[in-house]
Amino acid sequence: MMMVSRKIVSSLQFFTLFYLFTAAFASTEEATALLKWKATFKNQNNSFLASWTPSSNACKDWYGVVCFNGRVNTLNITNASVIGTLYAFPFSSLPFLENLNLSNNNISGTIPPEIGNLTNLVYLDLNTNQISGTIPPQIGSLAKLQIIRIFNNHLNGFIPEEIGYLRSLTKLSLGINFLSGSIPASLGNMTNLSFLFLYENQLSGSIPEEIGYLSSLTELHLGNNSLNGSIPASLGNLNKLSSLYLYNNQLSDSIPEEIGYLSSLTELHLGTNSLNGSIPASLGNLNKLSSLYLYNNQLSDSIPEEIGYLSSLTNLYLGTNSLNGLIPASFGNMRNLQALFLNDNNLIGEIPSFVCNLTSLELLYMPRNNLKGKVPQCLGNISDLQVLSMSSNSFSGELPSSISNLTSLQILDFGRNNLEGAIPQCFGNISSLQVFDMQNNKLSGTLPTNFSIGCSLISLNLHGNELADEIPRSLDNCKKLQVLDLGDNQLNDTFPMWLGTLPELRVLRLTSNKLHGPIRLSGAEIMFPDLRIIDLSRNAFLQDLPTSLFEHLKGMRTVDKTMEEPSYHRYYDDSVVVVTKGLELEIVRILSLYTVIDLSSNKFEGHIPSVLGDLIAIRILNVSHNALQGYIPSSLGSLSILESLDLSFSQLSGEIPQQLASLTFLEFLNLSHNYLQGCIPQGPQFCTFESNSYEGNDGLRGYPVSKGCGKDPVSETNYTVSALEDQESNSKFFNDFWKAALMGYGSGLCIGISIIYFLISTGNLRWLARIIEELEHKIIMQRRKKQRGQRNYRRRNNRF
């Protein structure tokens, strides 16, 4: 008995020693293979992998390495600043590897097909690298794989059908790549799949019906692709689905009624497609739904009352469709609603009073509908409201003063309505307000005079009202102000020089008021440092153009292509109307696109300051309809991106500077009704301007006006009448020759080209030049002969 026990103990000791030996040998082999992979990294001094040395124990000391029974089981080197590839990765030397996480590094190159050797792999995470190429189909042989995360890389090509063979897979995330082709129908085989993320790729084709067979699916994210066709009704079978994202595709037809059967759904995002028809009333069954996004489609008819029964709803986005009818009364039940977007539809009626019961509301956005009536006083009770936008409707009456109670309000936009009466003075005290837009209403009285210290205003647009009196000096407290548009009112004041101390002011528009007096800036203090658009047109400013102002406009001295637009929660776009190329143009999101100086239709005198040539960022310059004198400064030729130049209806004299011919971006030029003389410059753009650009300047010569120019080399040649007559008779052959060549549109063109080719090929270009020269002089003589005849006719008539 004792002998048996000793044999058993000896056997156990032998097998234990043998296992330890083989395990030690195996782990050493794995460590050597990993060191060979590390040797291919571009950053050998990586501090995270400093522990990876031949002398250390891989299972105990190496960063990111976890062993089980002496074999590498887990390799987790996420966020380790690895710069390398997978080409030398030891796929064949890690047979017991179950977890591979190389996410958030700088790994490039392709995924080698040898990845199929990791037959025990359960977890694969390569997200947020620079991996390119296609997904190897060998991944489909990793039968134990449960999670694949390769999102945010540069993968391209098709999704391999073989991935559908991974029956154990629970999460598949391939989003934010460049994958193309259709979604494989084989994905419908992965019945354990709970997460399918294929968003932000270039996938096309229809959504496979088989996706509706994934009974375990809880999140389906296919947004930002090019998927088309209908939404499969089979998706209604996914009773565990909590999130369905199909936005930013090309899906068409109607929303299936079966979507209303998804009883677990909390997020439904179908925005920016081509969906049409009515909103299914069955969506009212989704009592767990918190967010419903159907914006930017072609949905029509009225909004179903059933939507108002979604008591858990916090976000409702139905904007940019063709919805009509009234806002359903049932909306008053959605007490948890935080964002209500009904913009850009055909909704009618008044703002229902029940909207005021939505006390959790933060964003109320209904511009560009057909709403009318008075603005409810009770809106002032929605204390958390941050955005209140009702522009481009037909609201009337006065603006309720209760809105000033909204201490969190950031955007207040009632522009383009029919509101009247005074702006409540208390509006100047809304310290959180960033955007105040009441343009194109019928507001009267004065501007609020009590803008307080710490004012947050970024954009103030009161254009197109009937506001009078002075521009309030308290605006000086609004140090963040970037856009100030008070144009087309009845303001009676001098130029508000103190606005120049606002460091971020980019747009100043005071056009069409009763502003008057000279414009002078003094002192060494920098004024208007960031101004990009200044429009003082149609006022009564007088004396010299403000040279001192131009000298301060630092923001116009450089072409800044990196300037960013202000952000107003993405729910507001600045707009301004500028006169360019002779037309009024409304520019949206203008702050970094256009640089404009418009001082037209005032009473300015004196010269055009040459310092304007230093403002090289100007695209539109208009000083027309003044009493300006003197020469056009040649420095304007430095305005290399100038698109529109209007100096008409003044008293300018002298010649047009030749430097203007270098303005290759110039599309509109108006120098009419001045006292200009001399030759019109010739250049790529000047050849495109018609005579109305120069009319009313009797001293101008050259193209396109009818008078010849003394600097024209053709007219400088001294031809006597007799010589021309001799040449005319001698060139009869050439005349008949060219008539024959150019007769007809088709054959004449071919003959003409053949003649030119013959002349060039024989080297007889002097003959060709003489023919063209004689034809030109014949035309000149005929024109002069006609003019002499007209003069003689006028002389004869004057005798009588």
Secondary structure, DSSP 8 states (H G I E B T S, - for coil): -HHHHHHHHHHHHHHHHHHHHHHHHHHHHHHHHHHHHHTT-S-TT-STTTT--TTS-HHHHSTTEEEETTEEEEEE-TTS--EEESTT--GGG-TT--EEE--SSEEEE---GGGGG-TT--EEE--SSEEEE---GGGGG-TT--EEE--SSEEEE---GGGGG-TT--EEE--SSEEEE---GGGGG-TT--EEE--SSEE-S---GGGGG-TT--EEE--SS--EE---GGGGG-TT--EEE--SSEE-S---GGGGG-TT--EEE--SS--EE---GGGGG-TT--EEE--SSEEEEE--GGGGG-TT--EEE--SSEEEE---GGGGG-TT--EEE--SSEEEE---GGGGG-TT--EEE--SSEEEEE--GGGGG-TT--EEE--SSEEEE---GGGGG-TT--EEE--SSEEEEE--GGGGG-TT--EEE--SSEEEE---S---TT---SEEE--SSEEEE---GGGGG-TT--EEE--SSEE--B--GGGGG-TT--EEE--SS--EE-----SSS--STT--EEE--SSEEEEE--HHHHHH-GGGSS--TT-----STTS---EEEEEETTEEEEEES-TTT--EEE--SSEEES---GGGGG-TT-SEEE--SS--EE---GGGGG-TT--EEE--SSEEEE---GGGGG-TT--EEE--SSEEEEE----TTGGG--GGGTTT-TEEESTTSSS--TT-HHHHS---HHHHHHHHHHTHHHHHHHHHHHSSSHHHHHHHHHHHHHHHHHT-HHHHHHHHHHHHHHHHHHHHHHHHHHHHHHHHHHH-
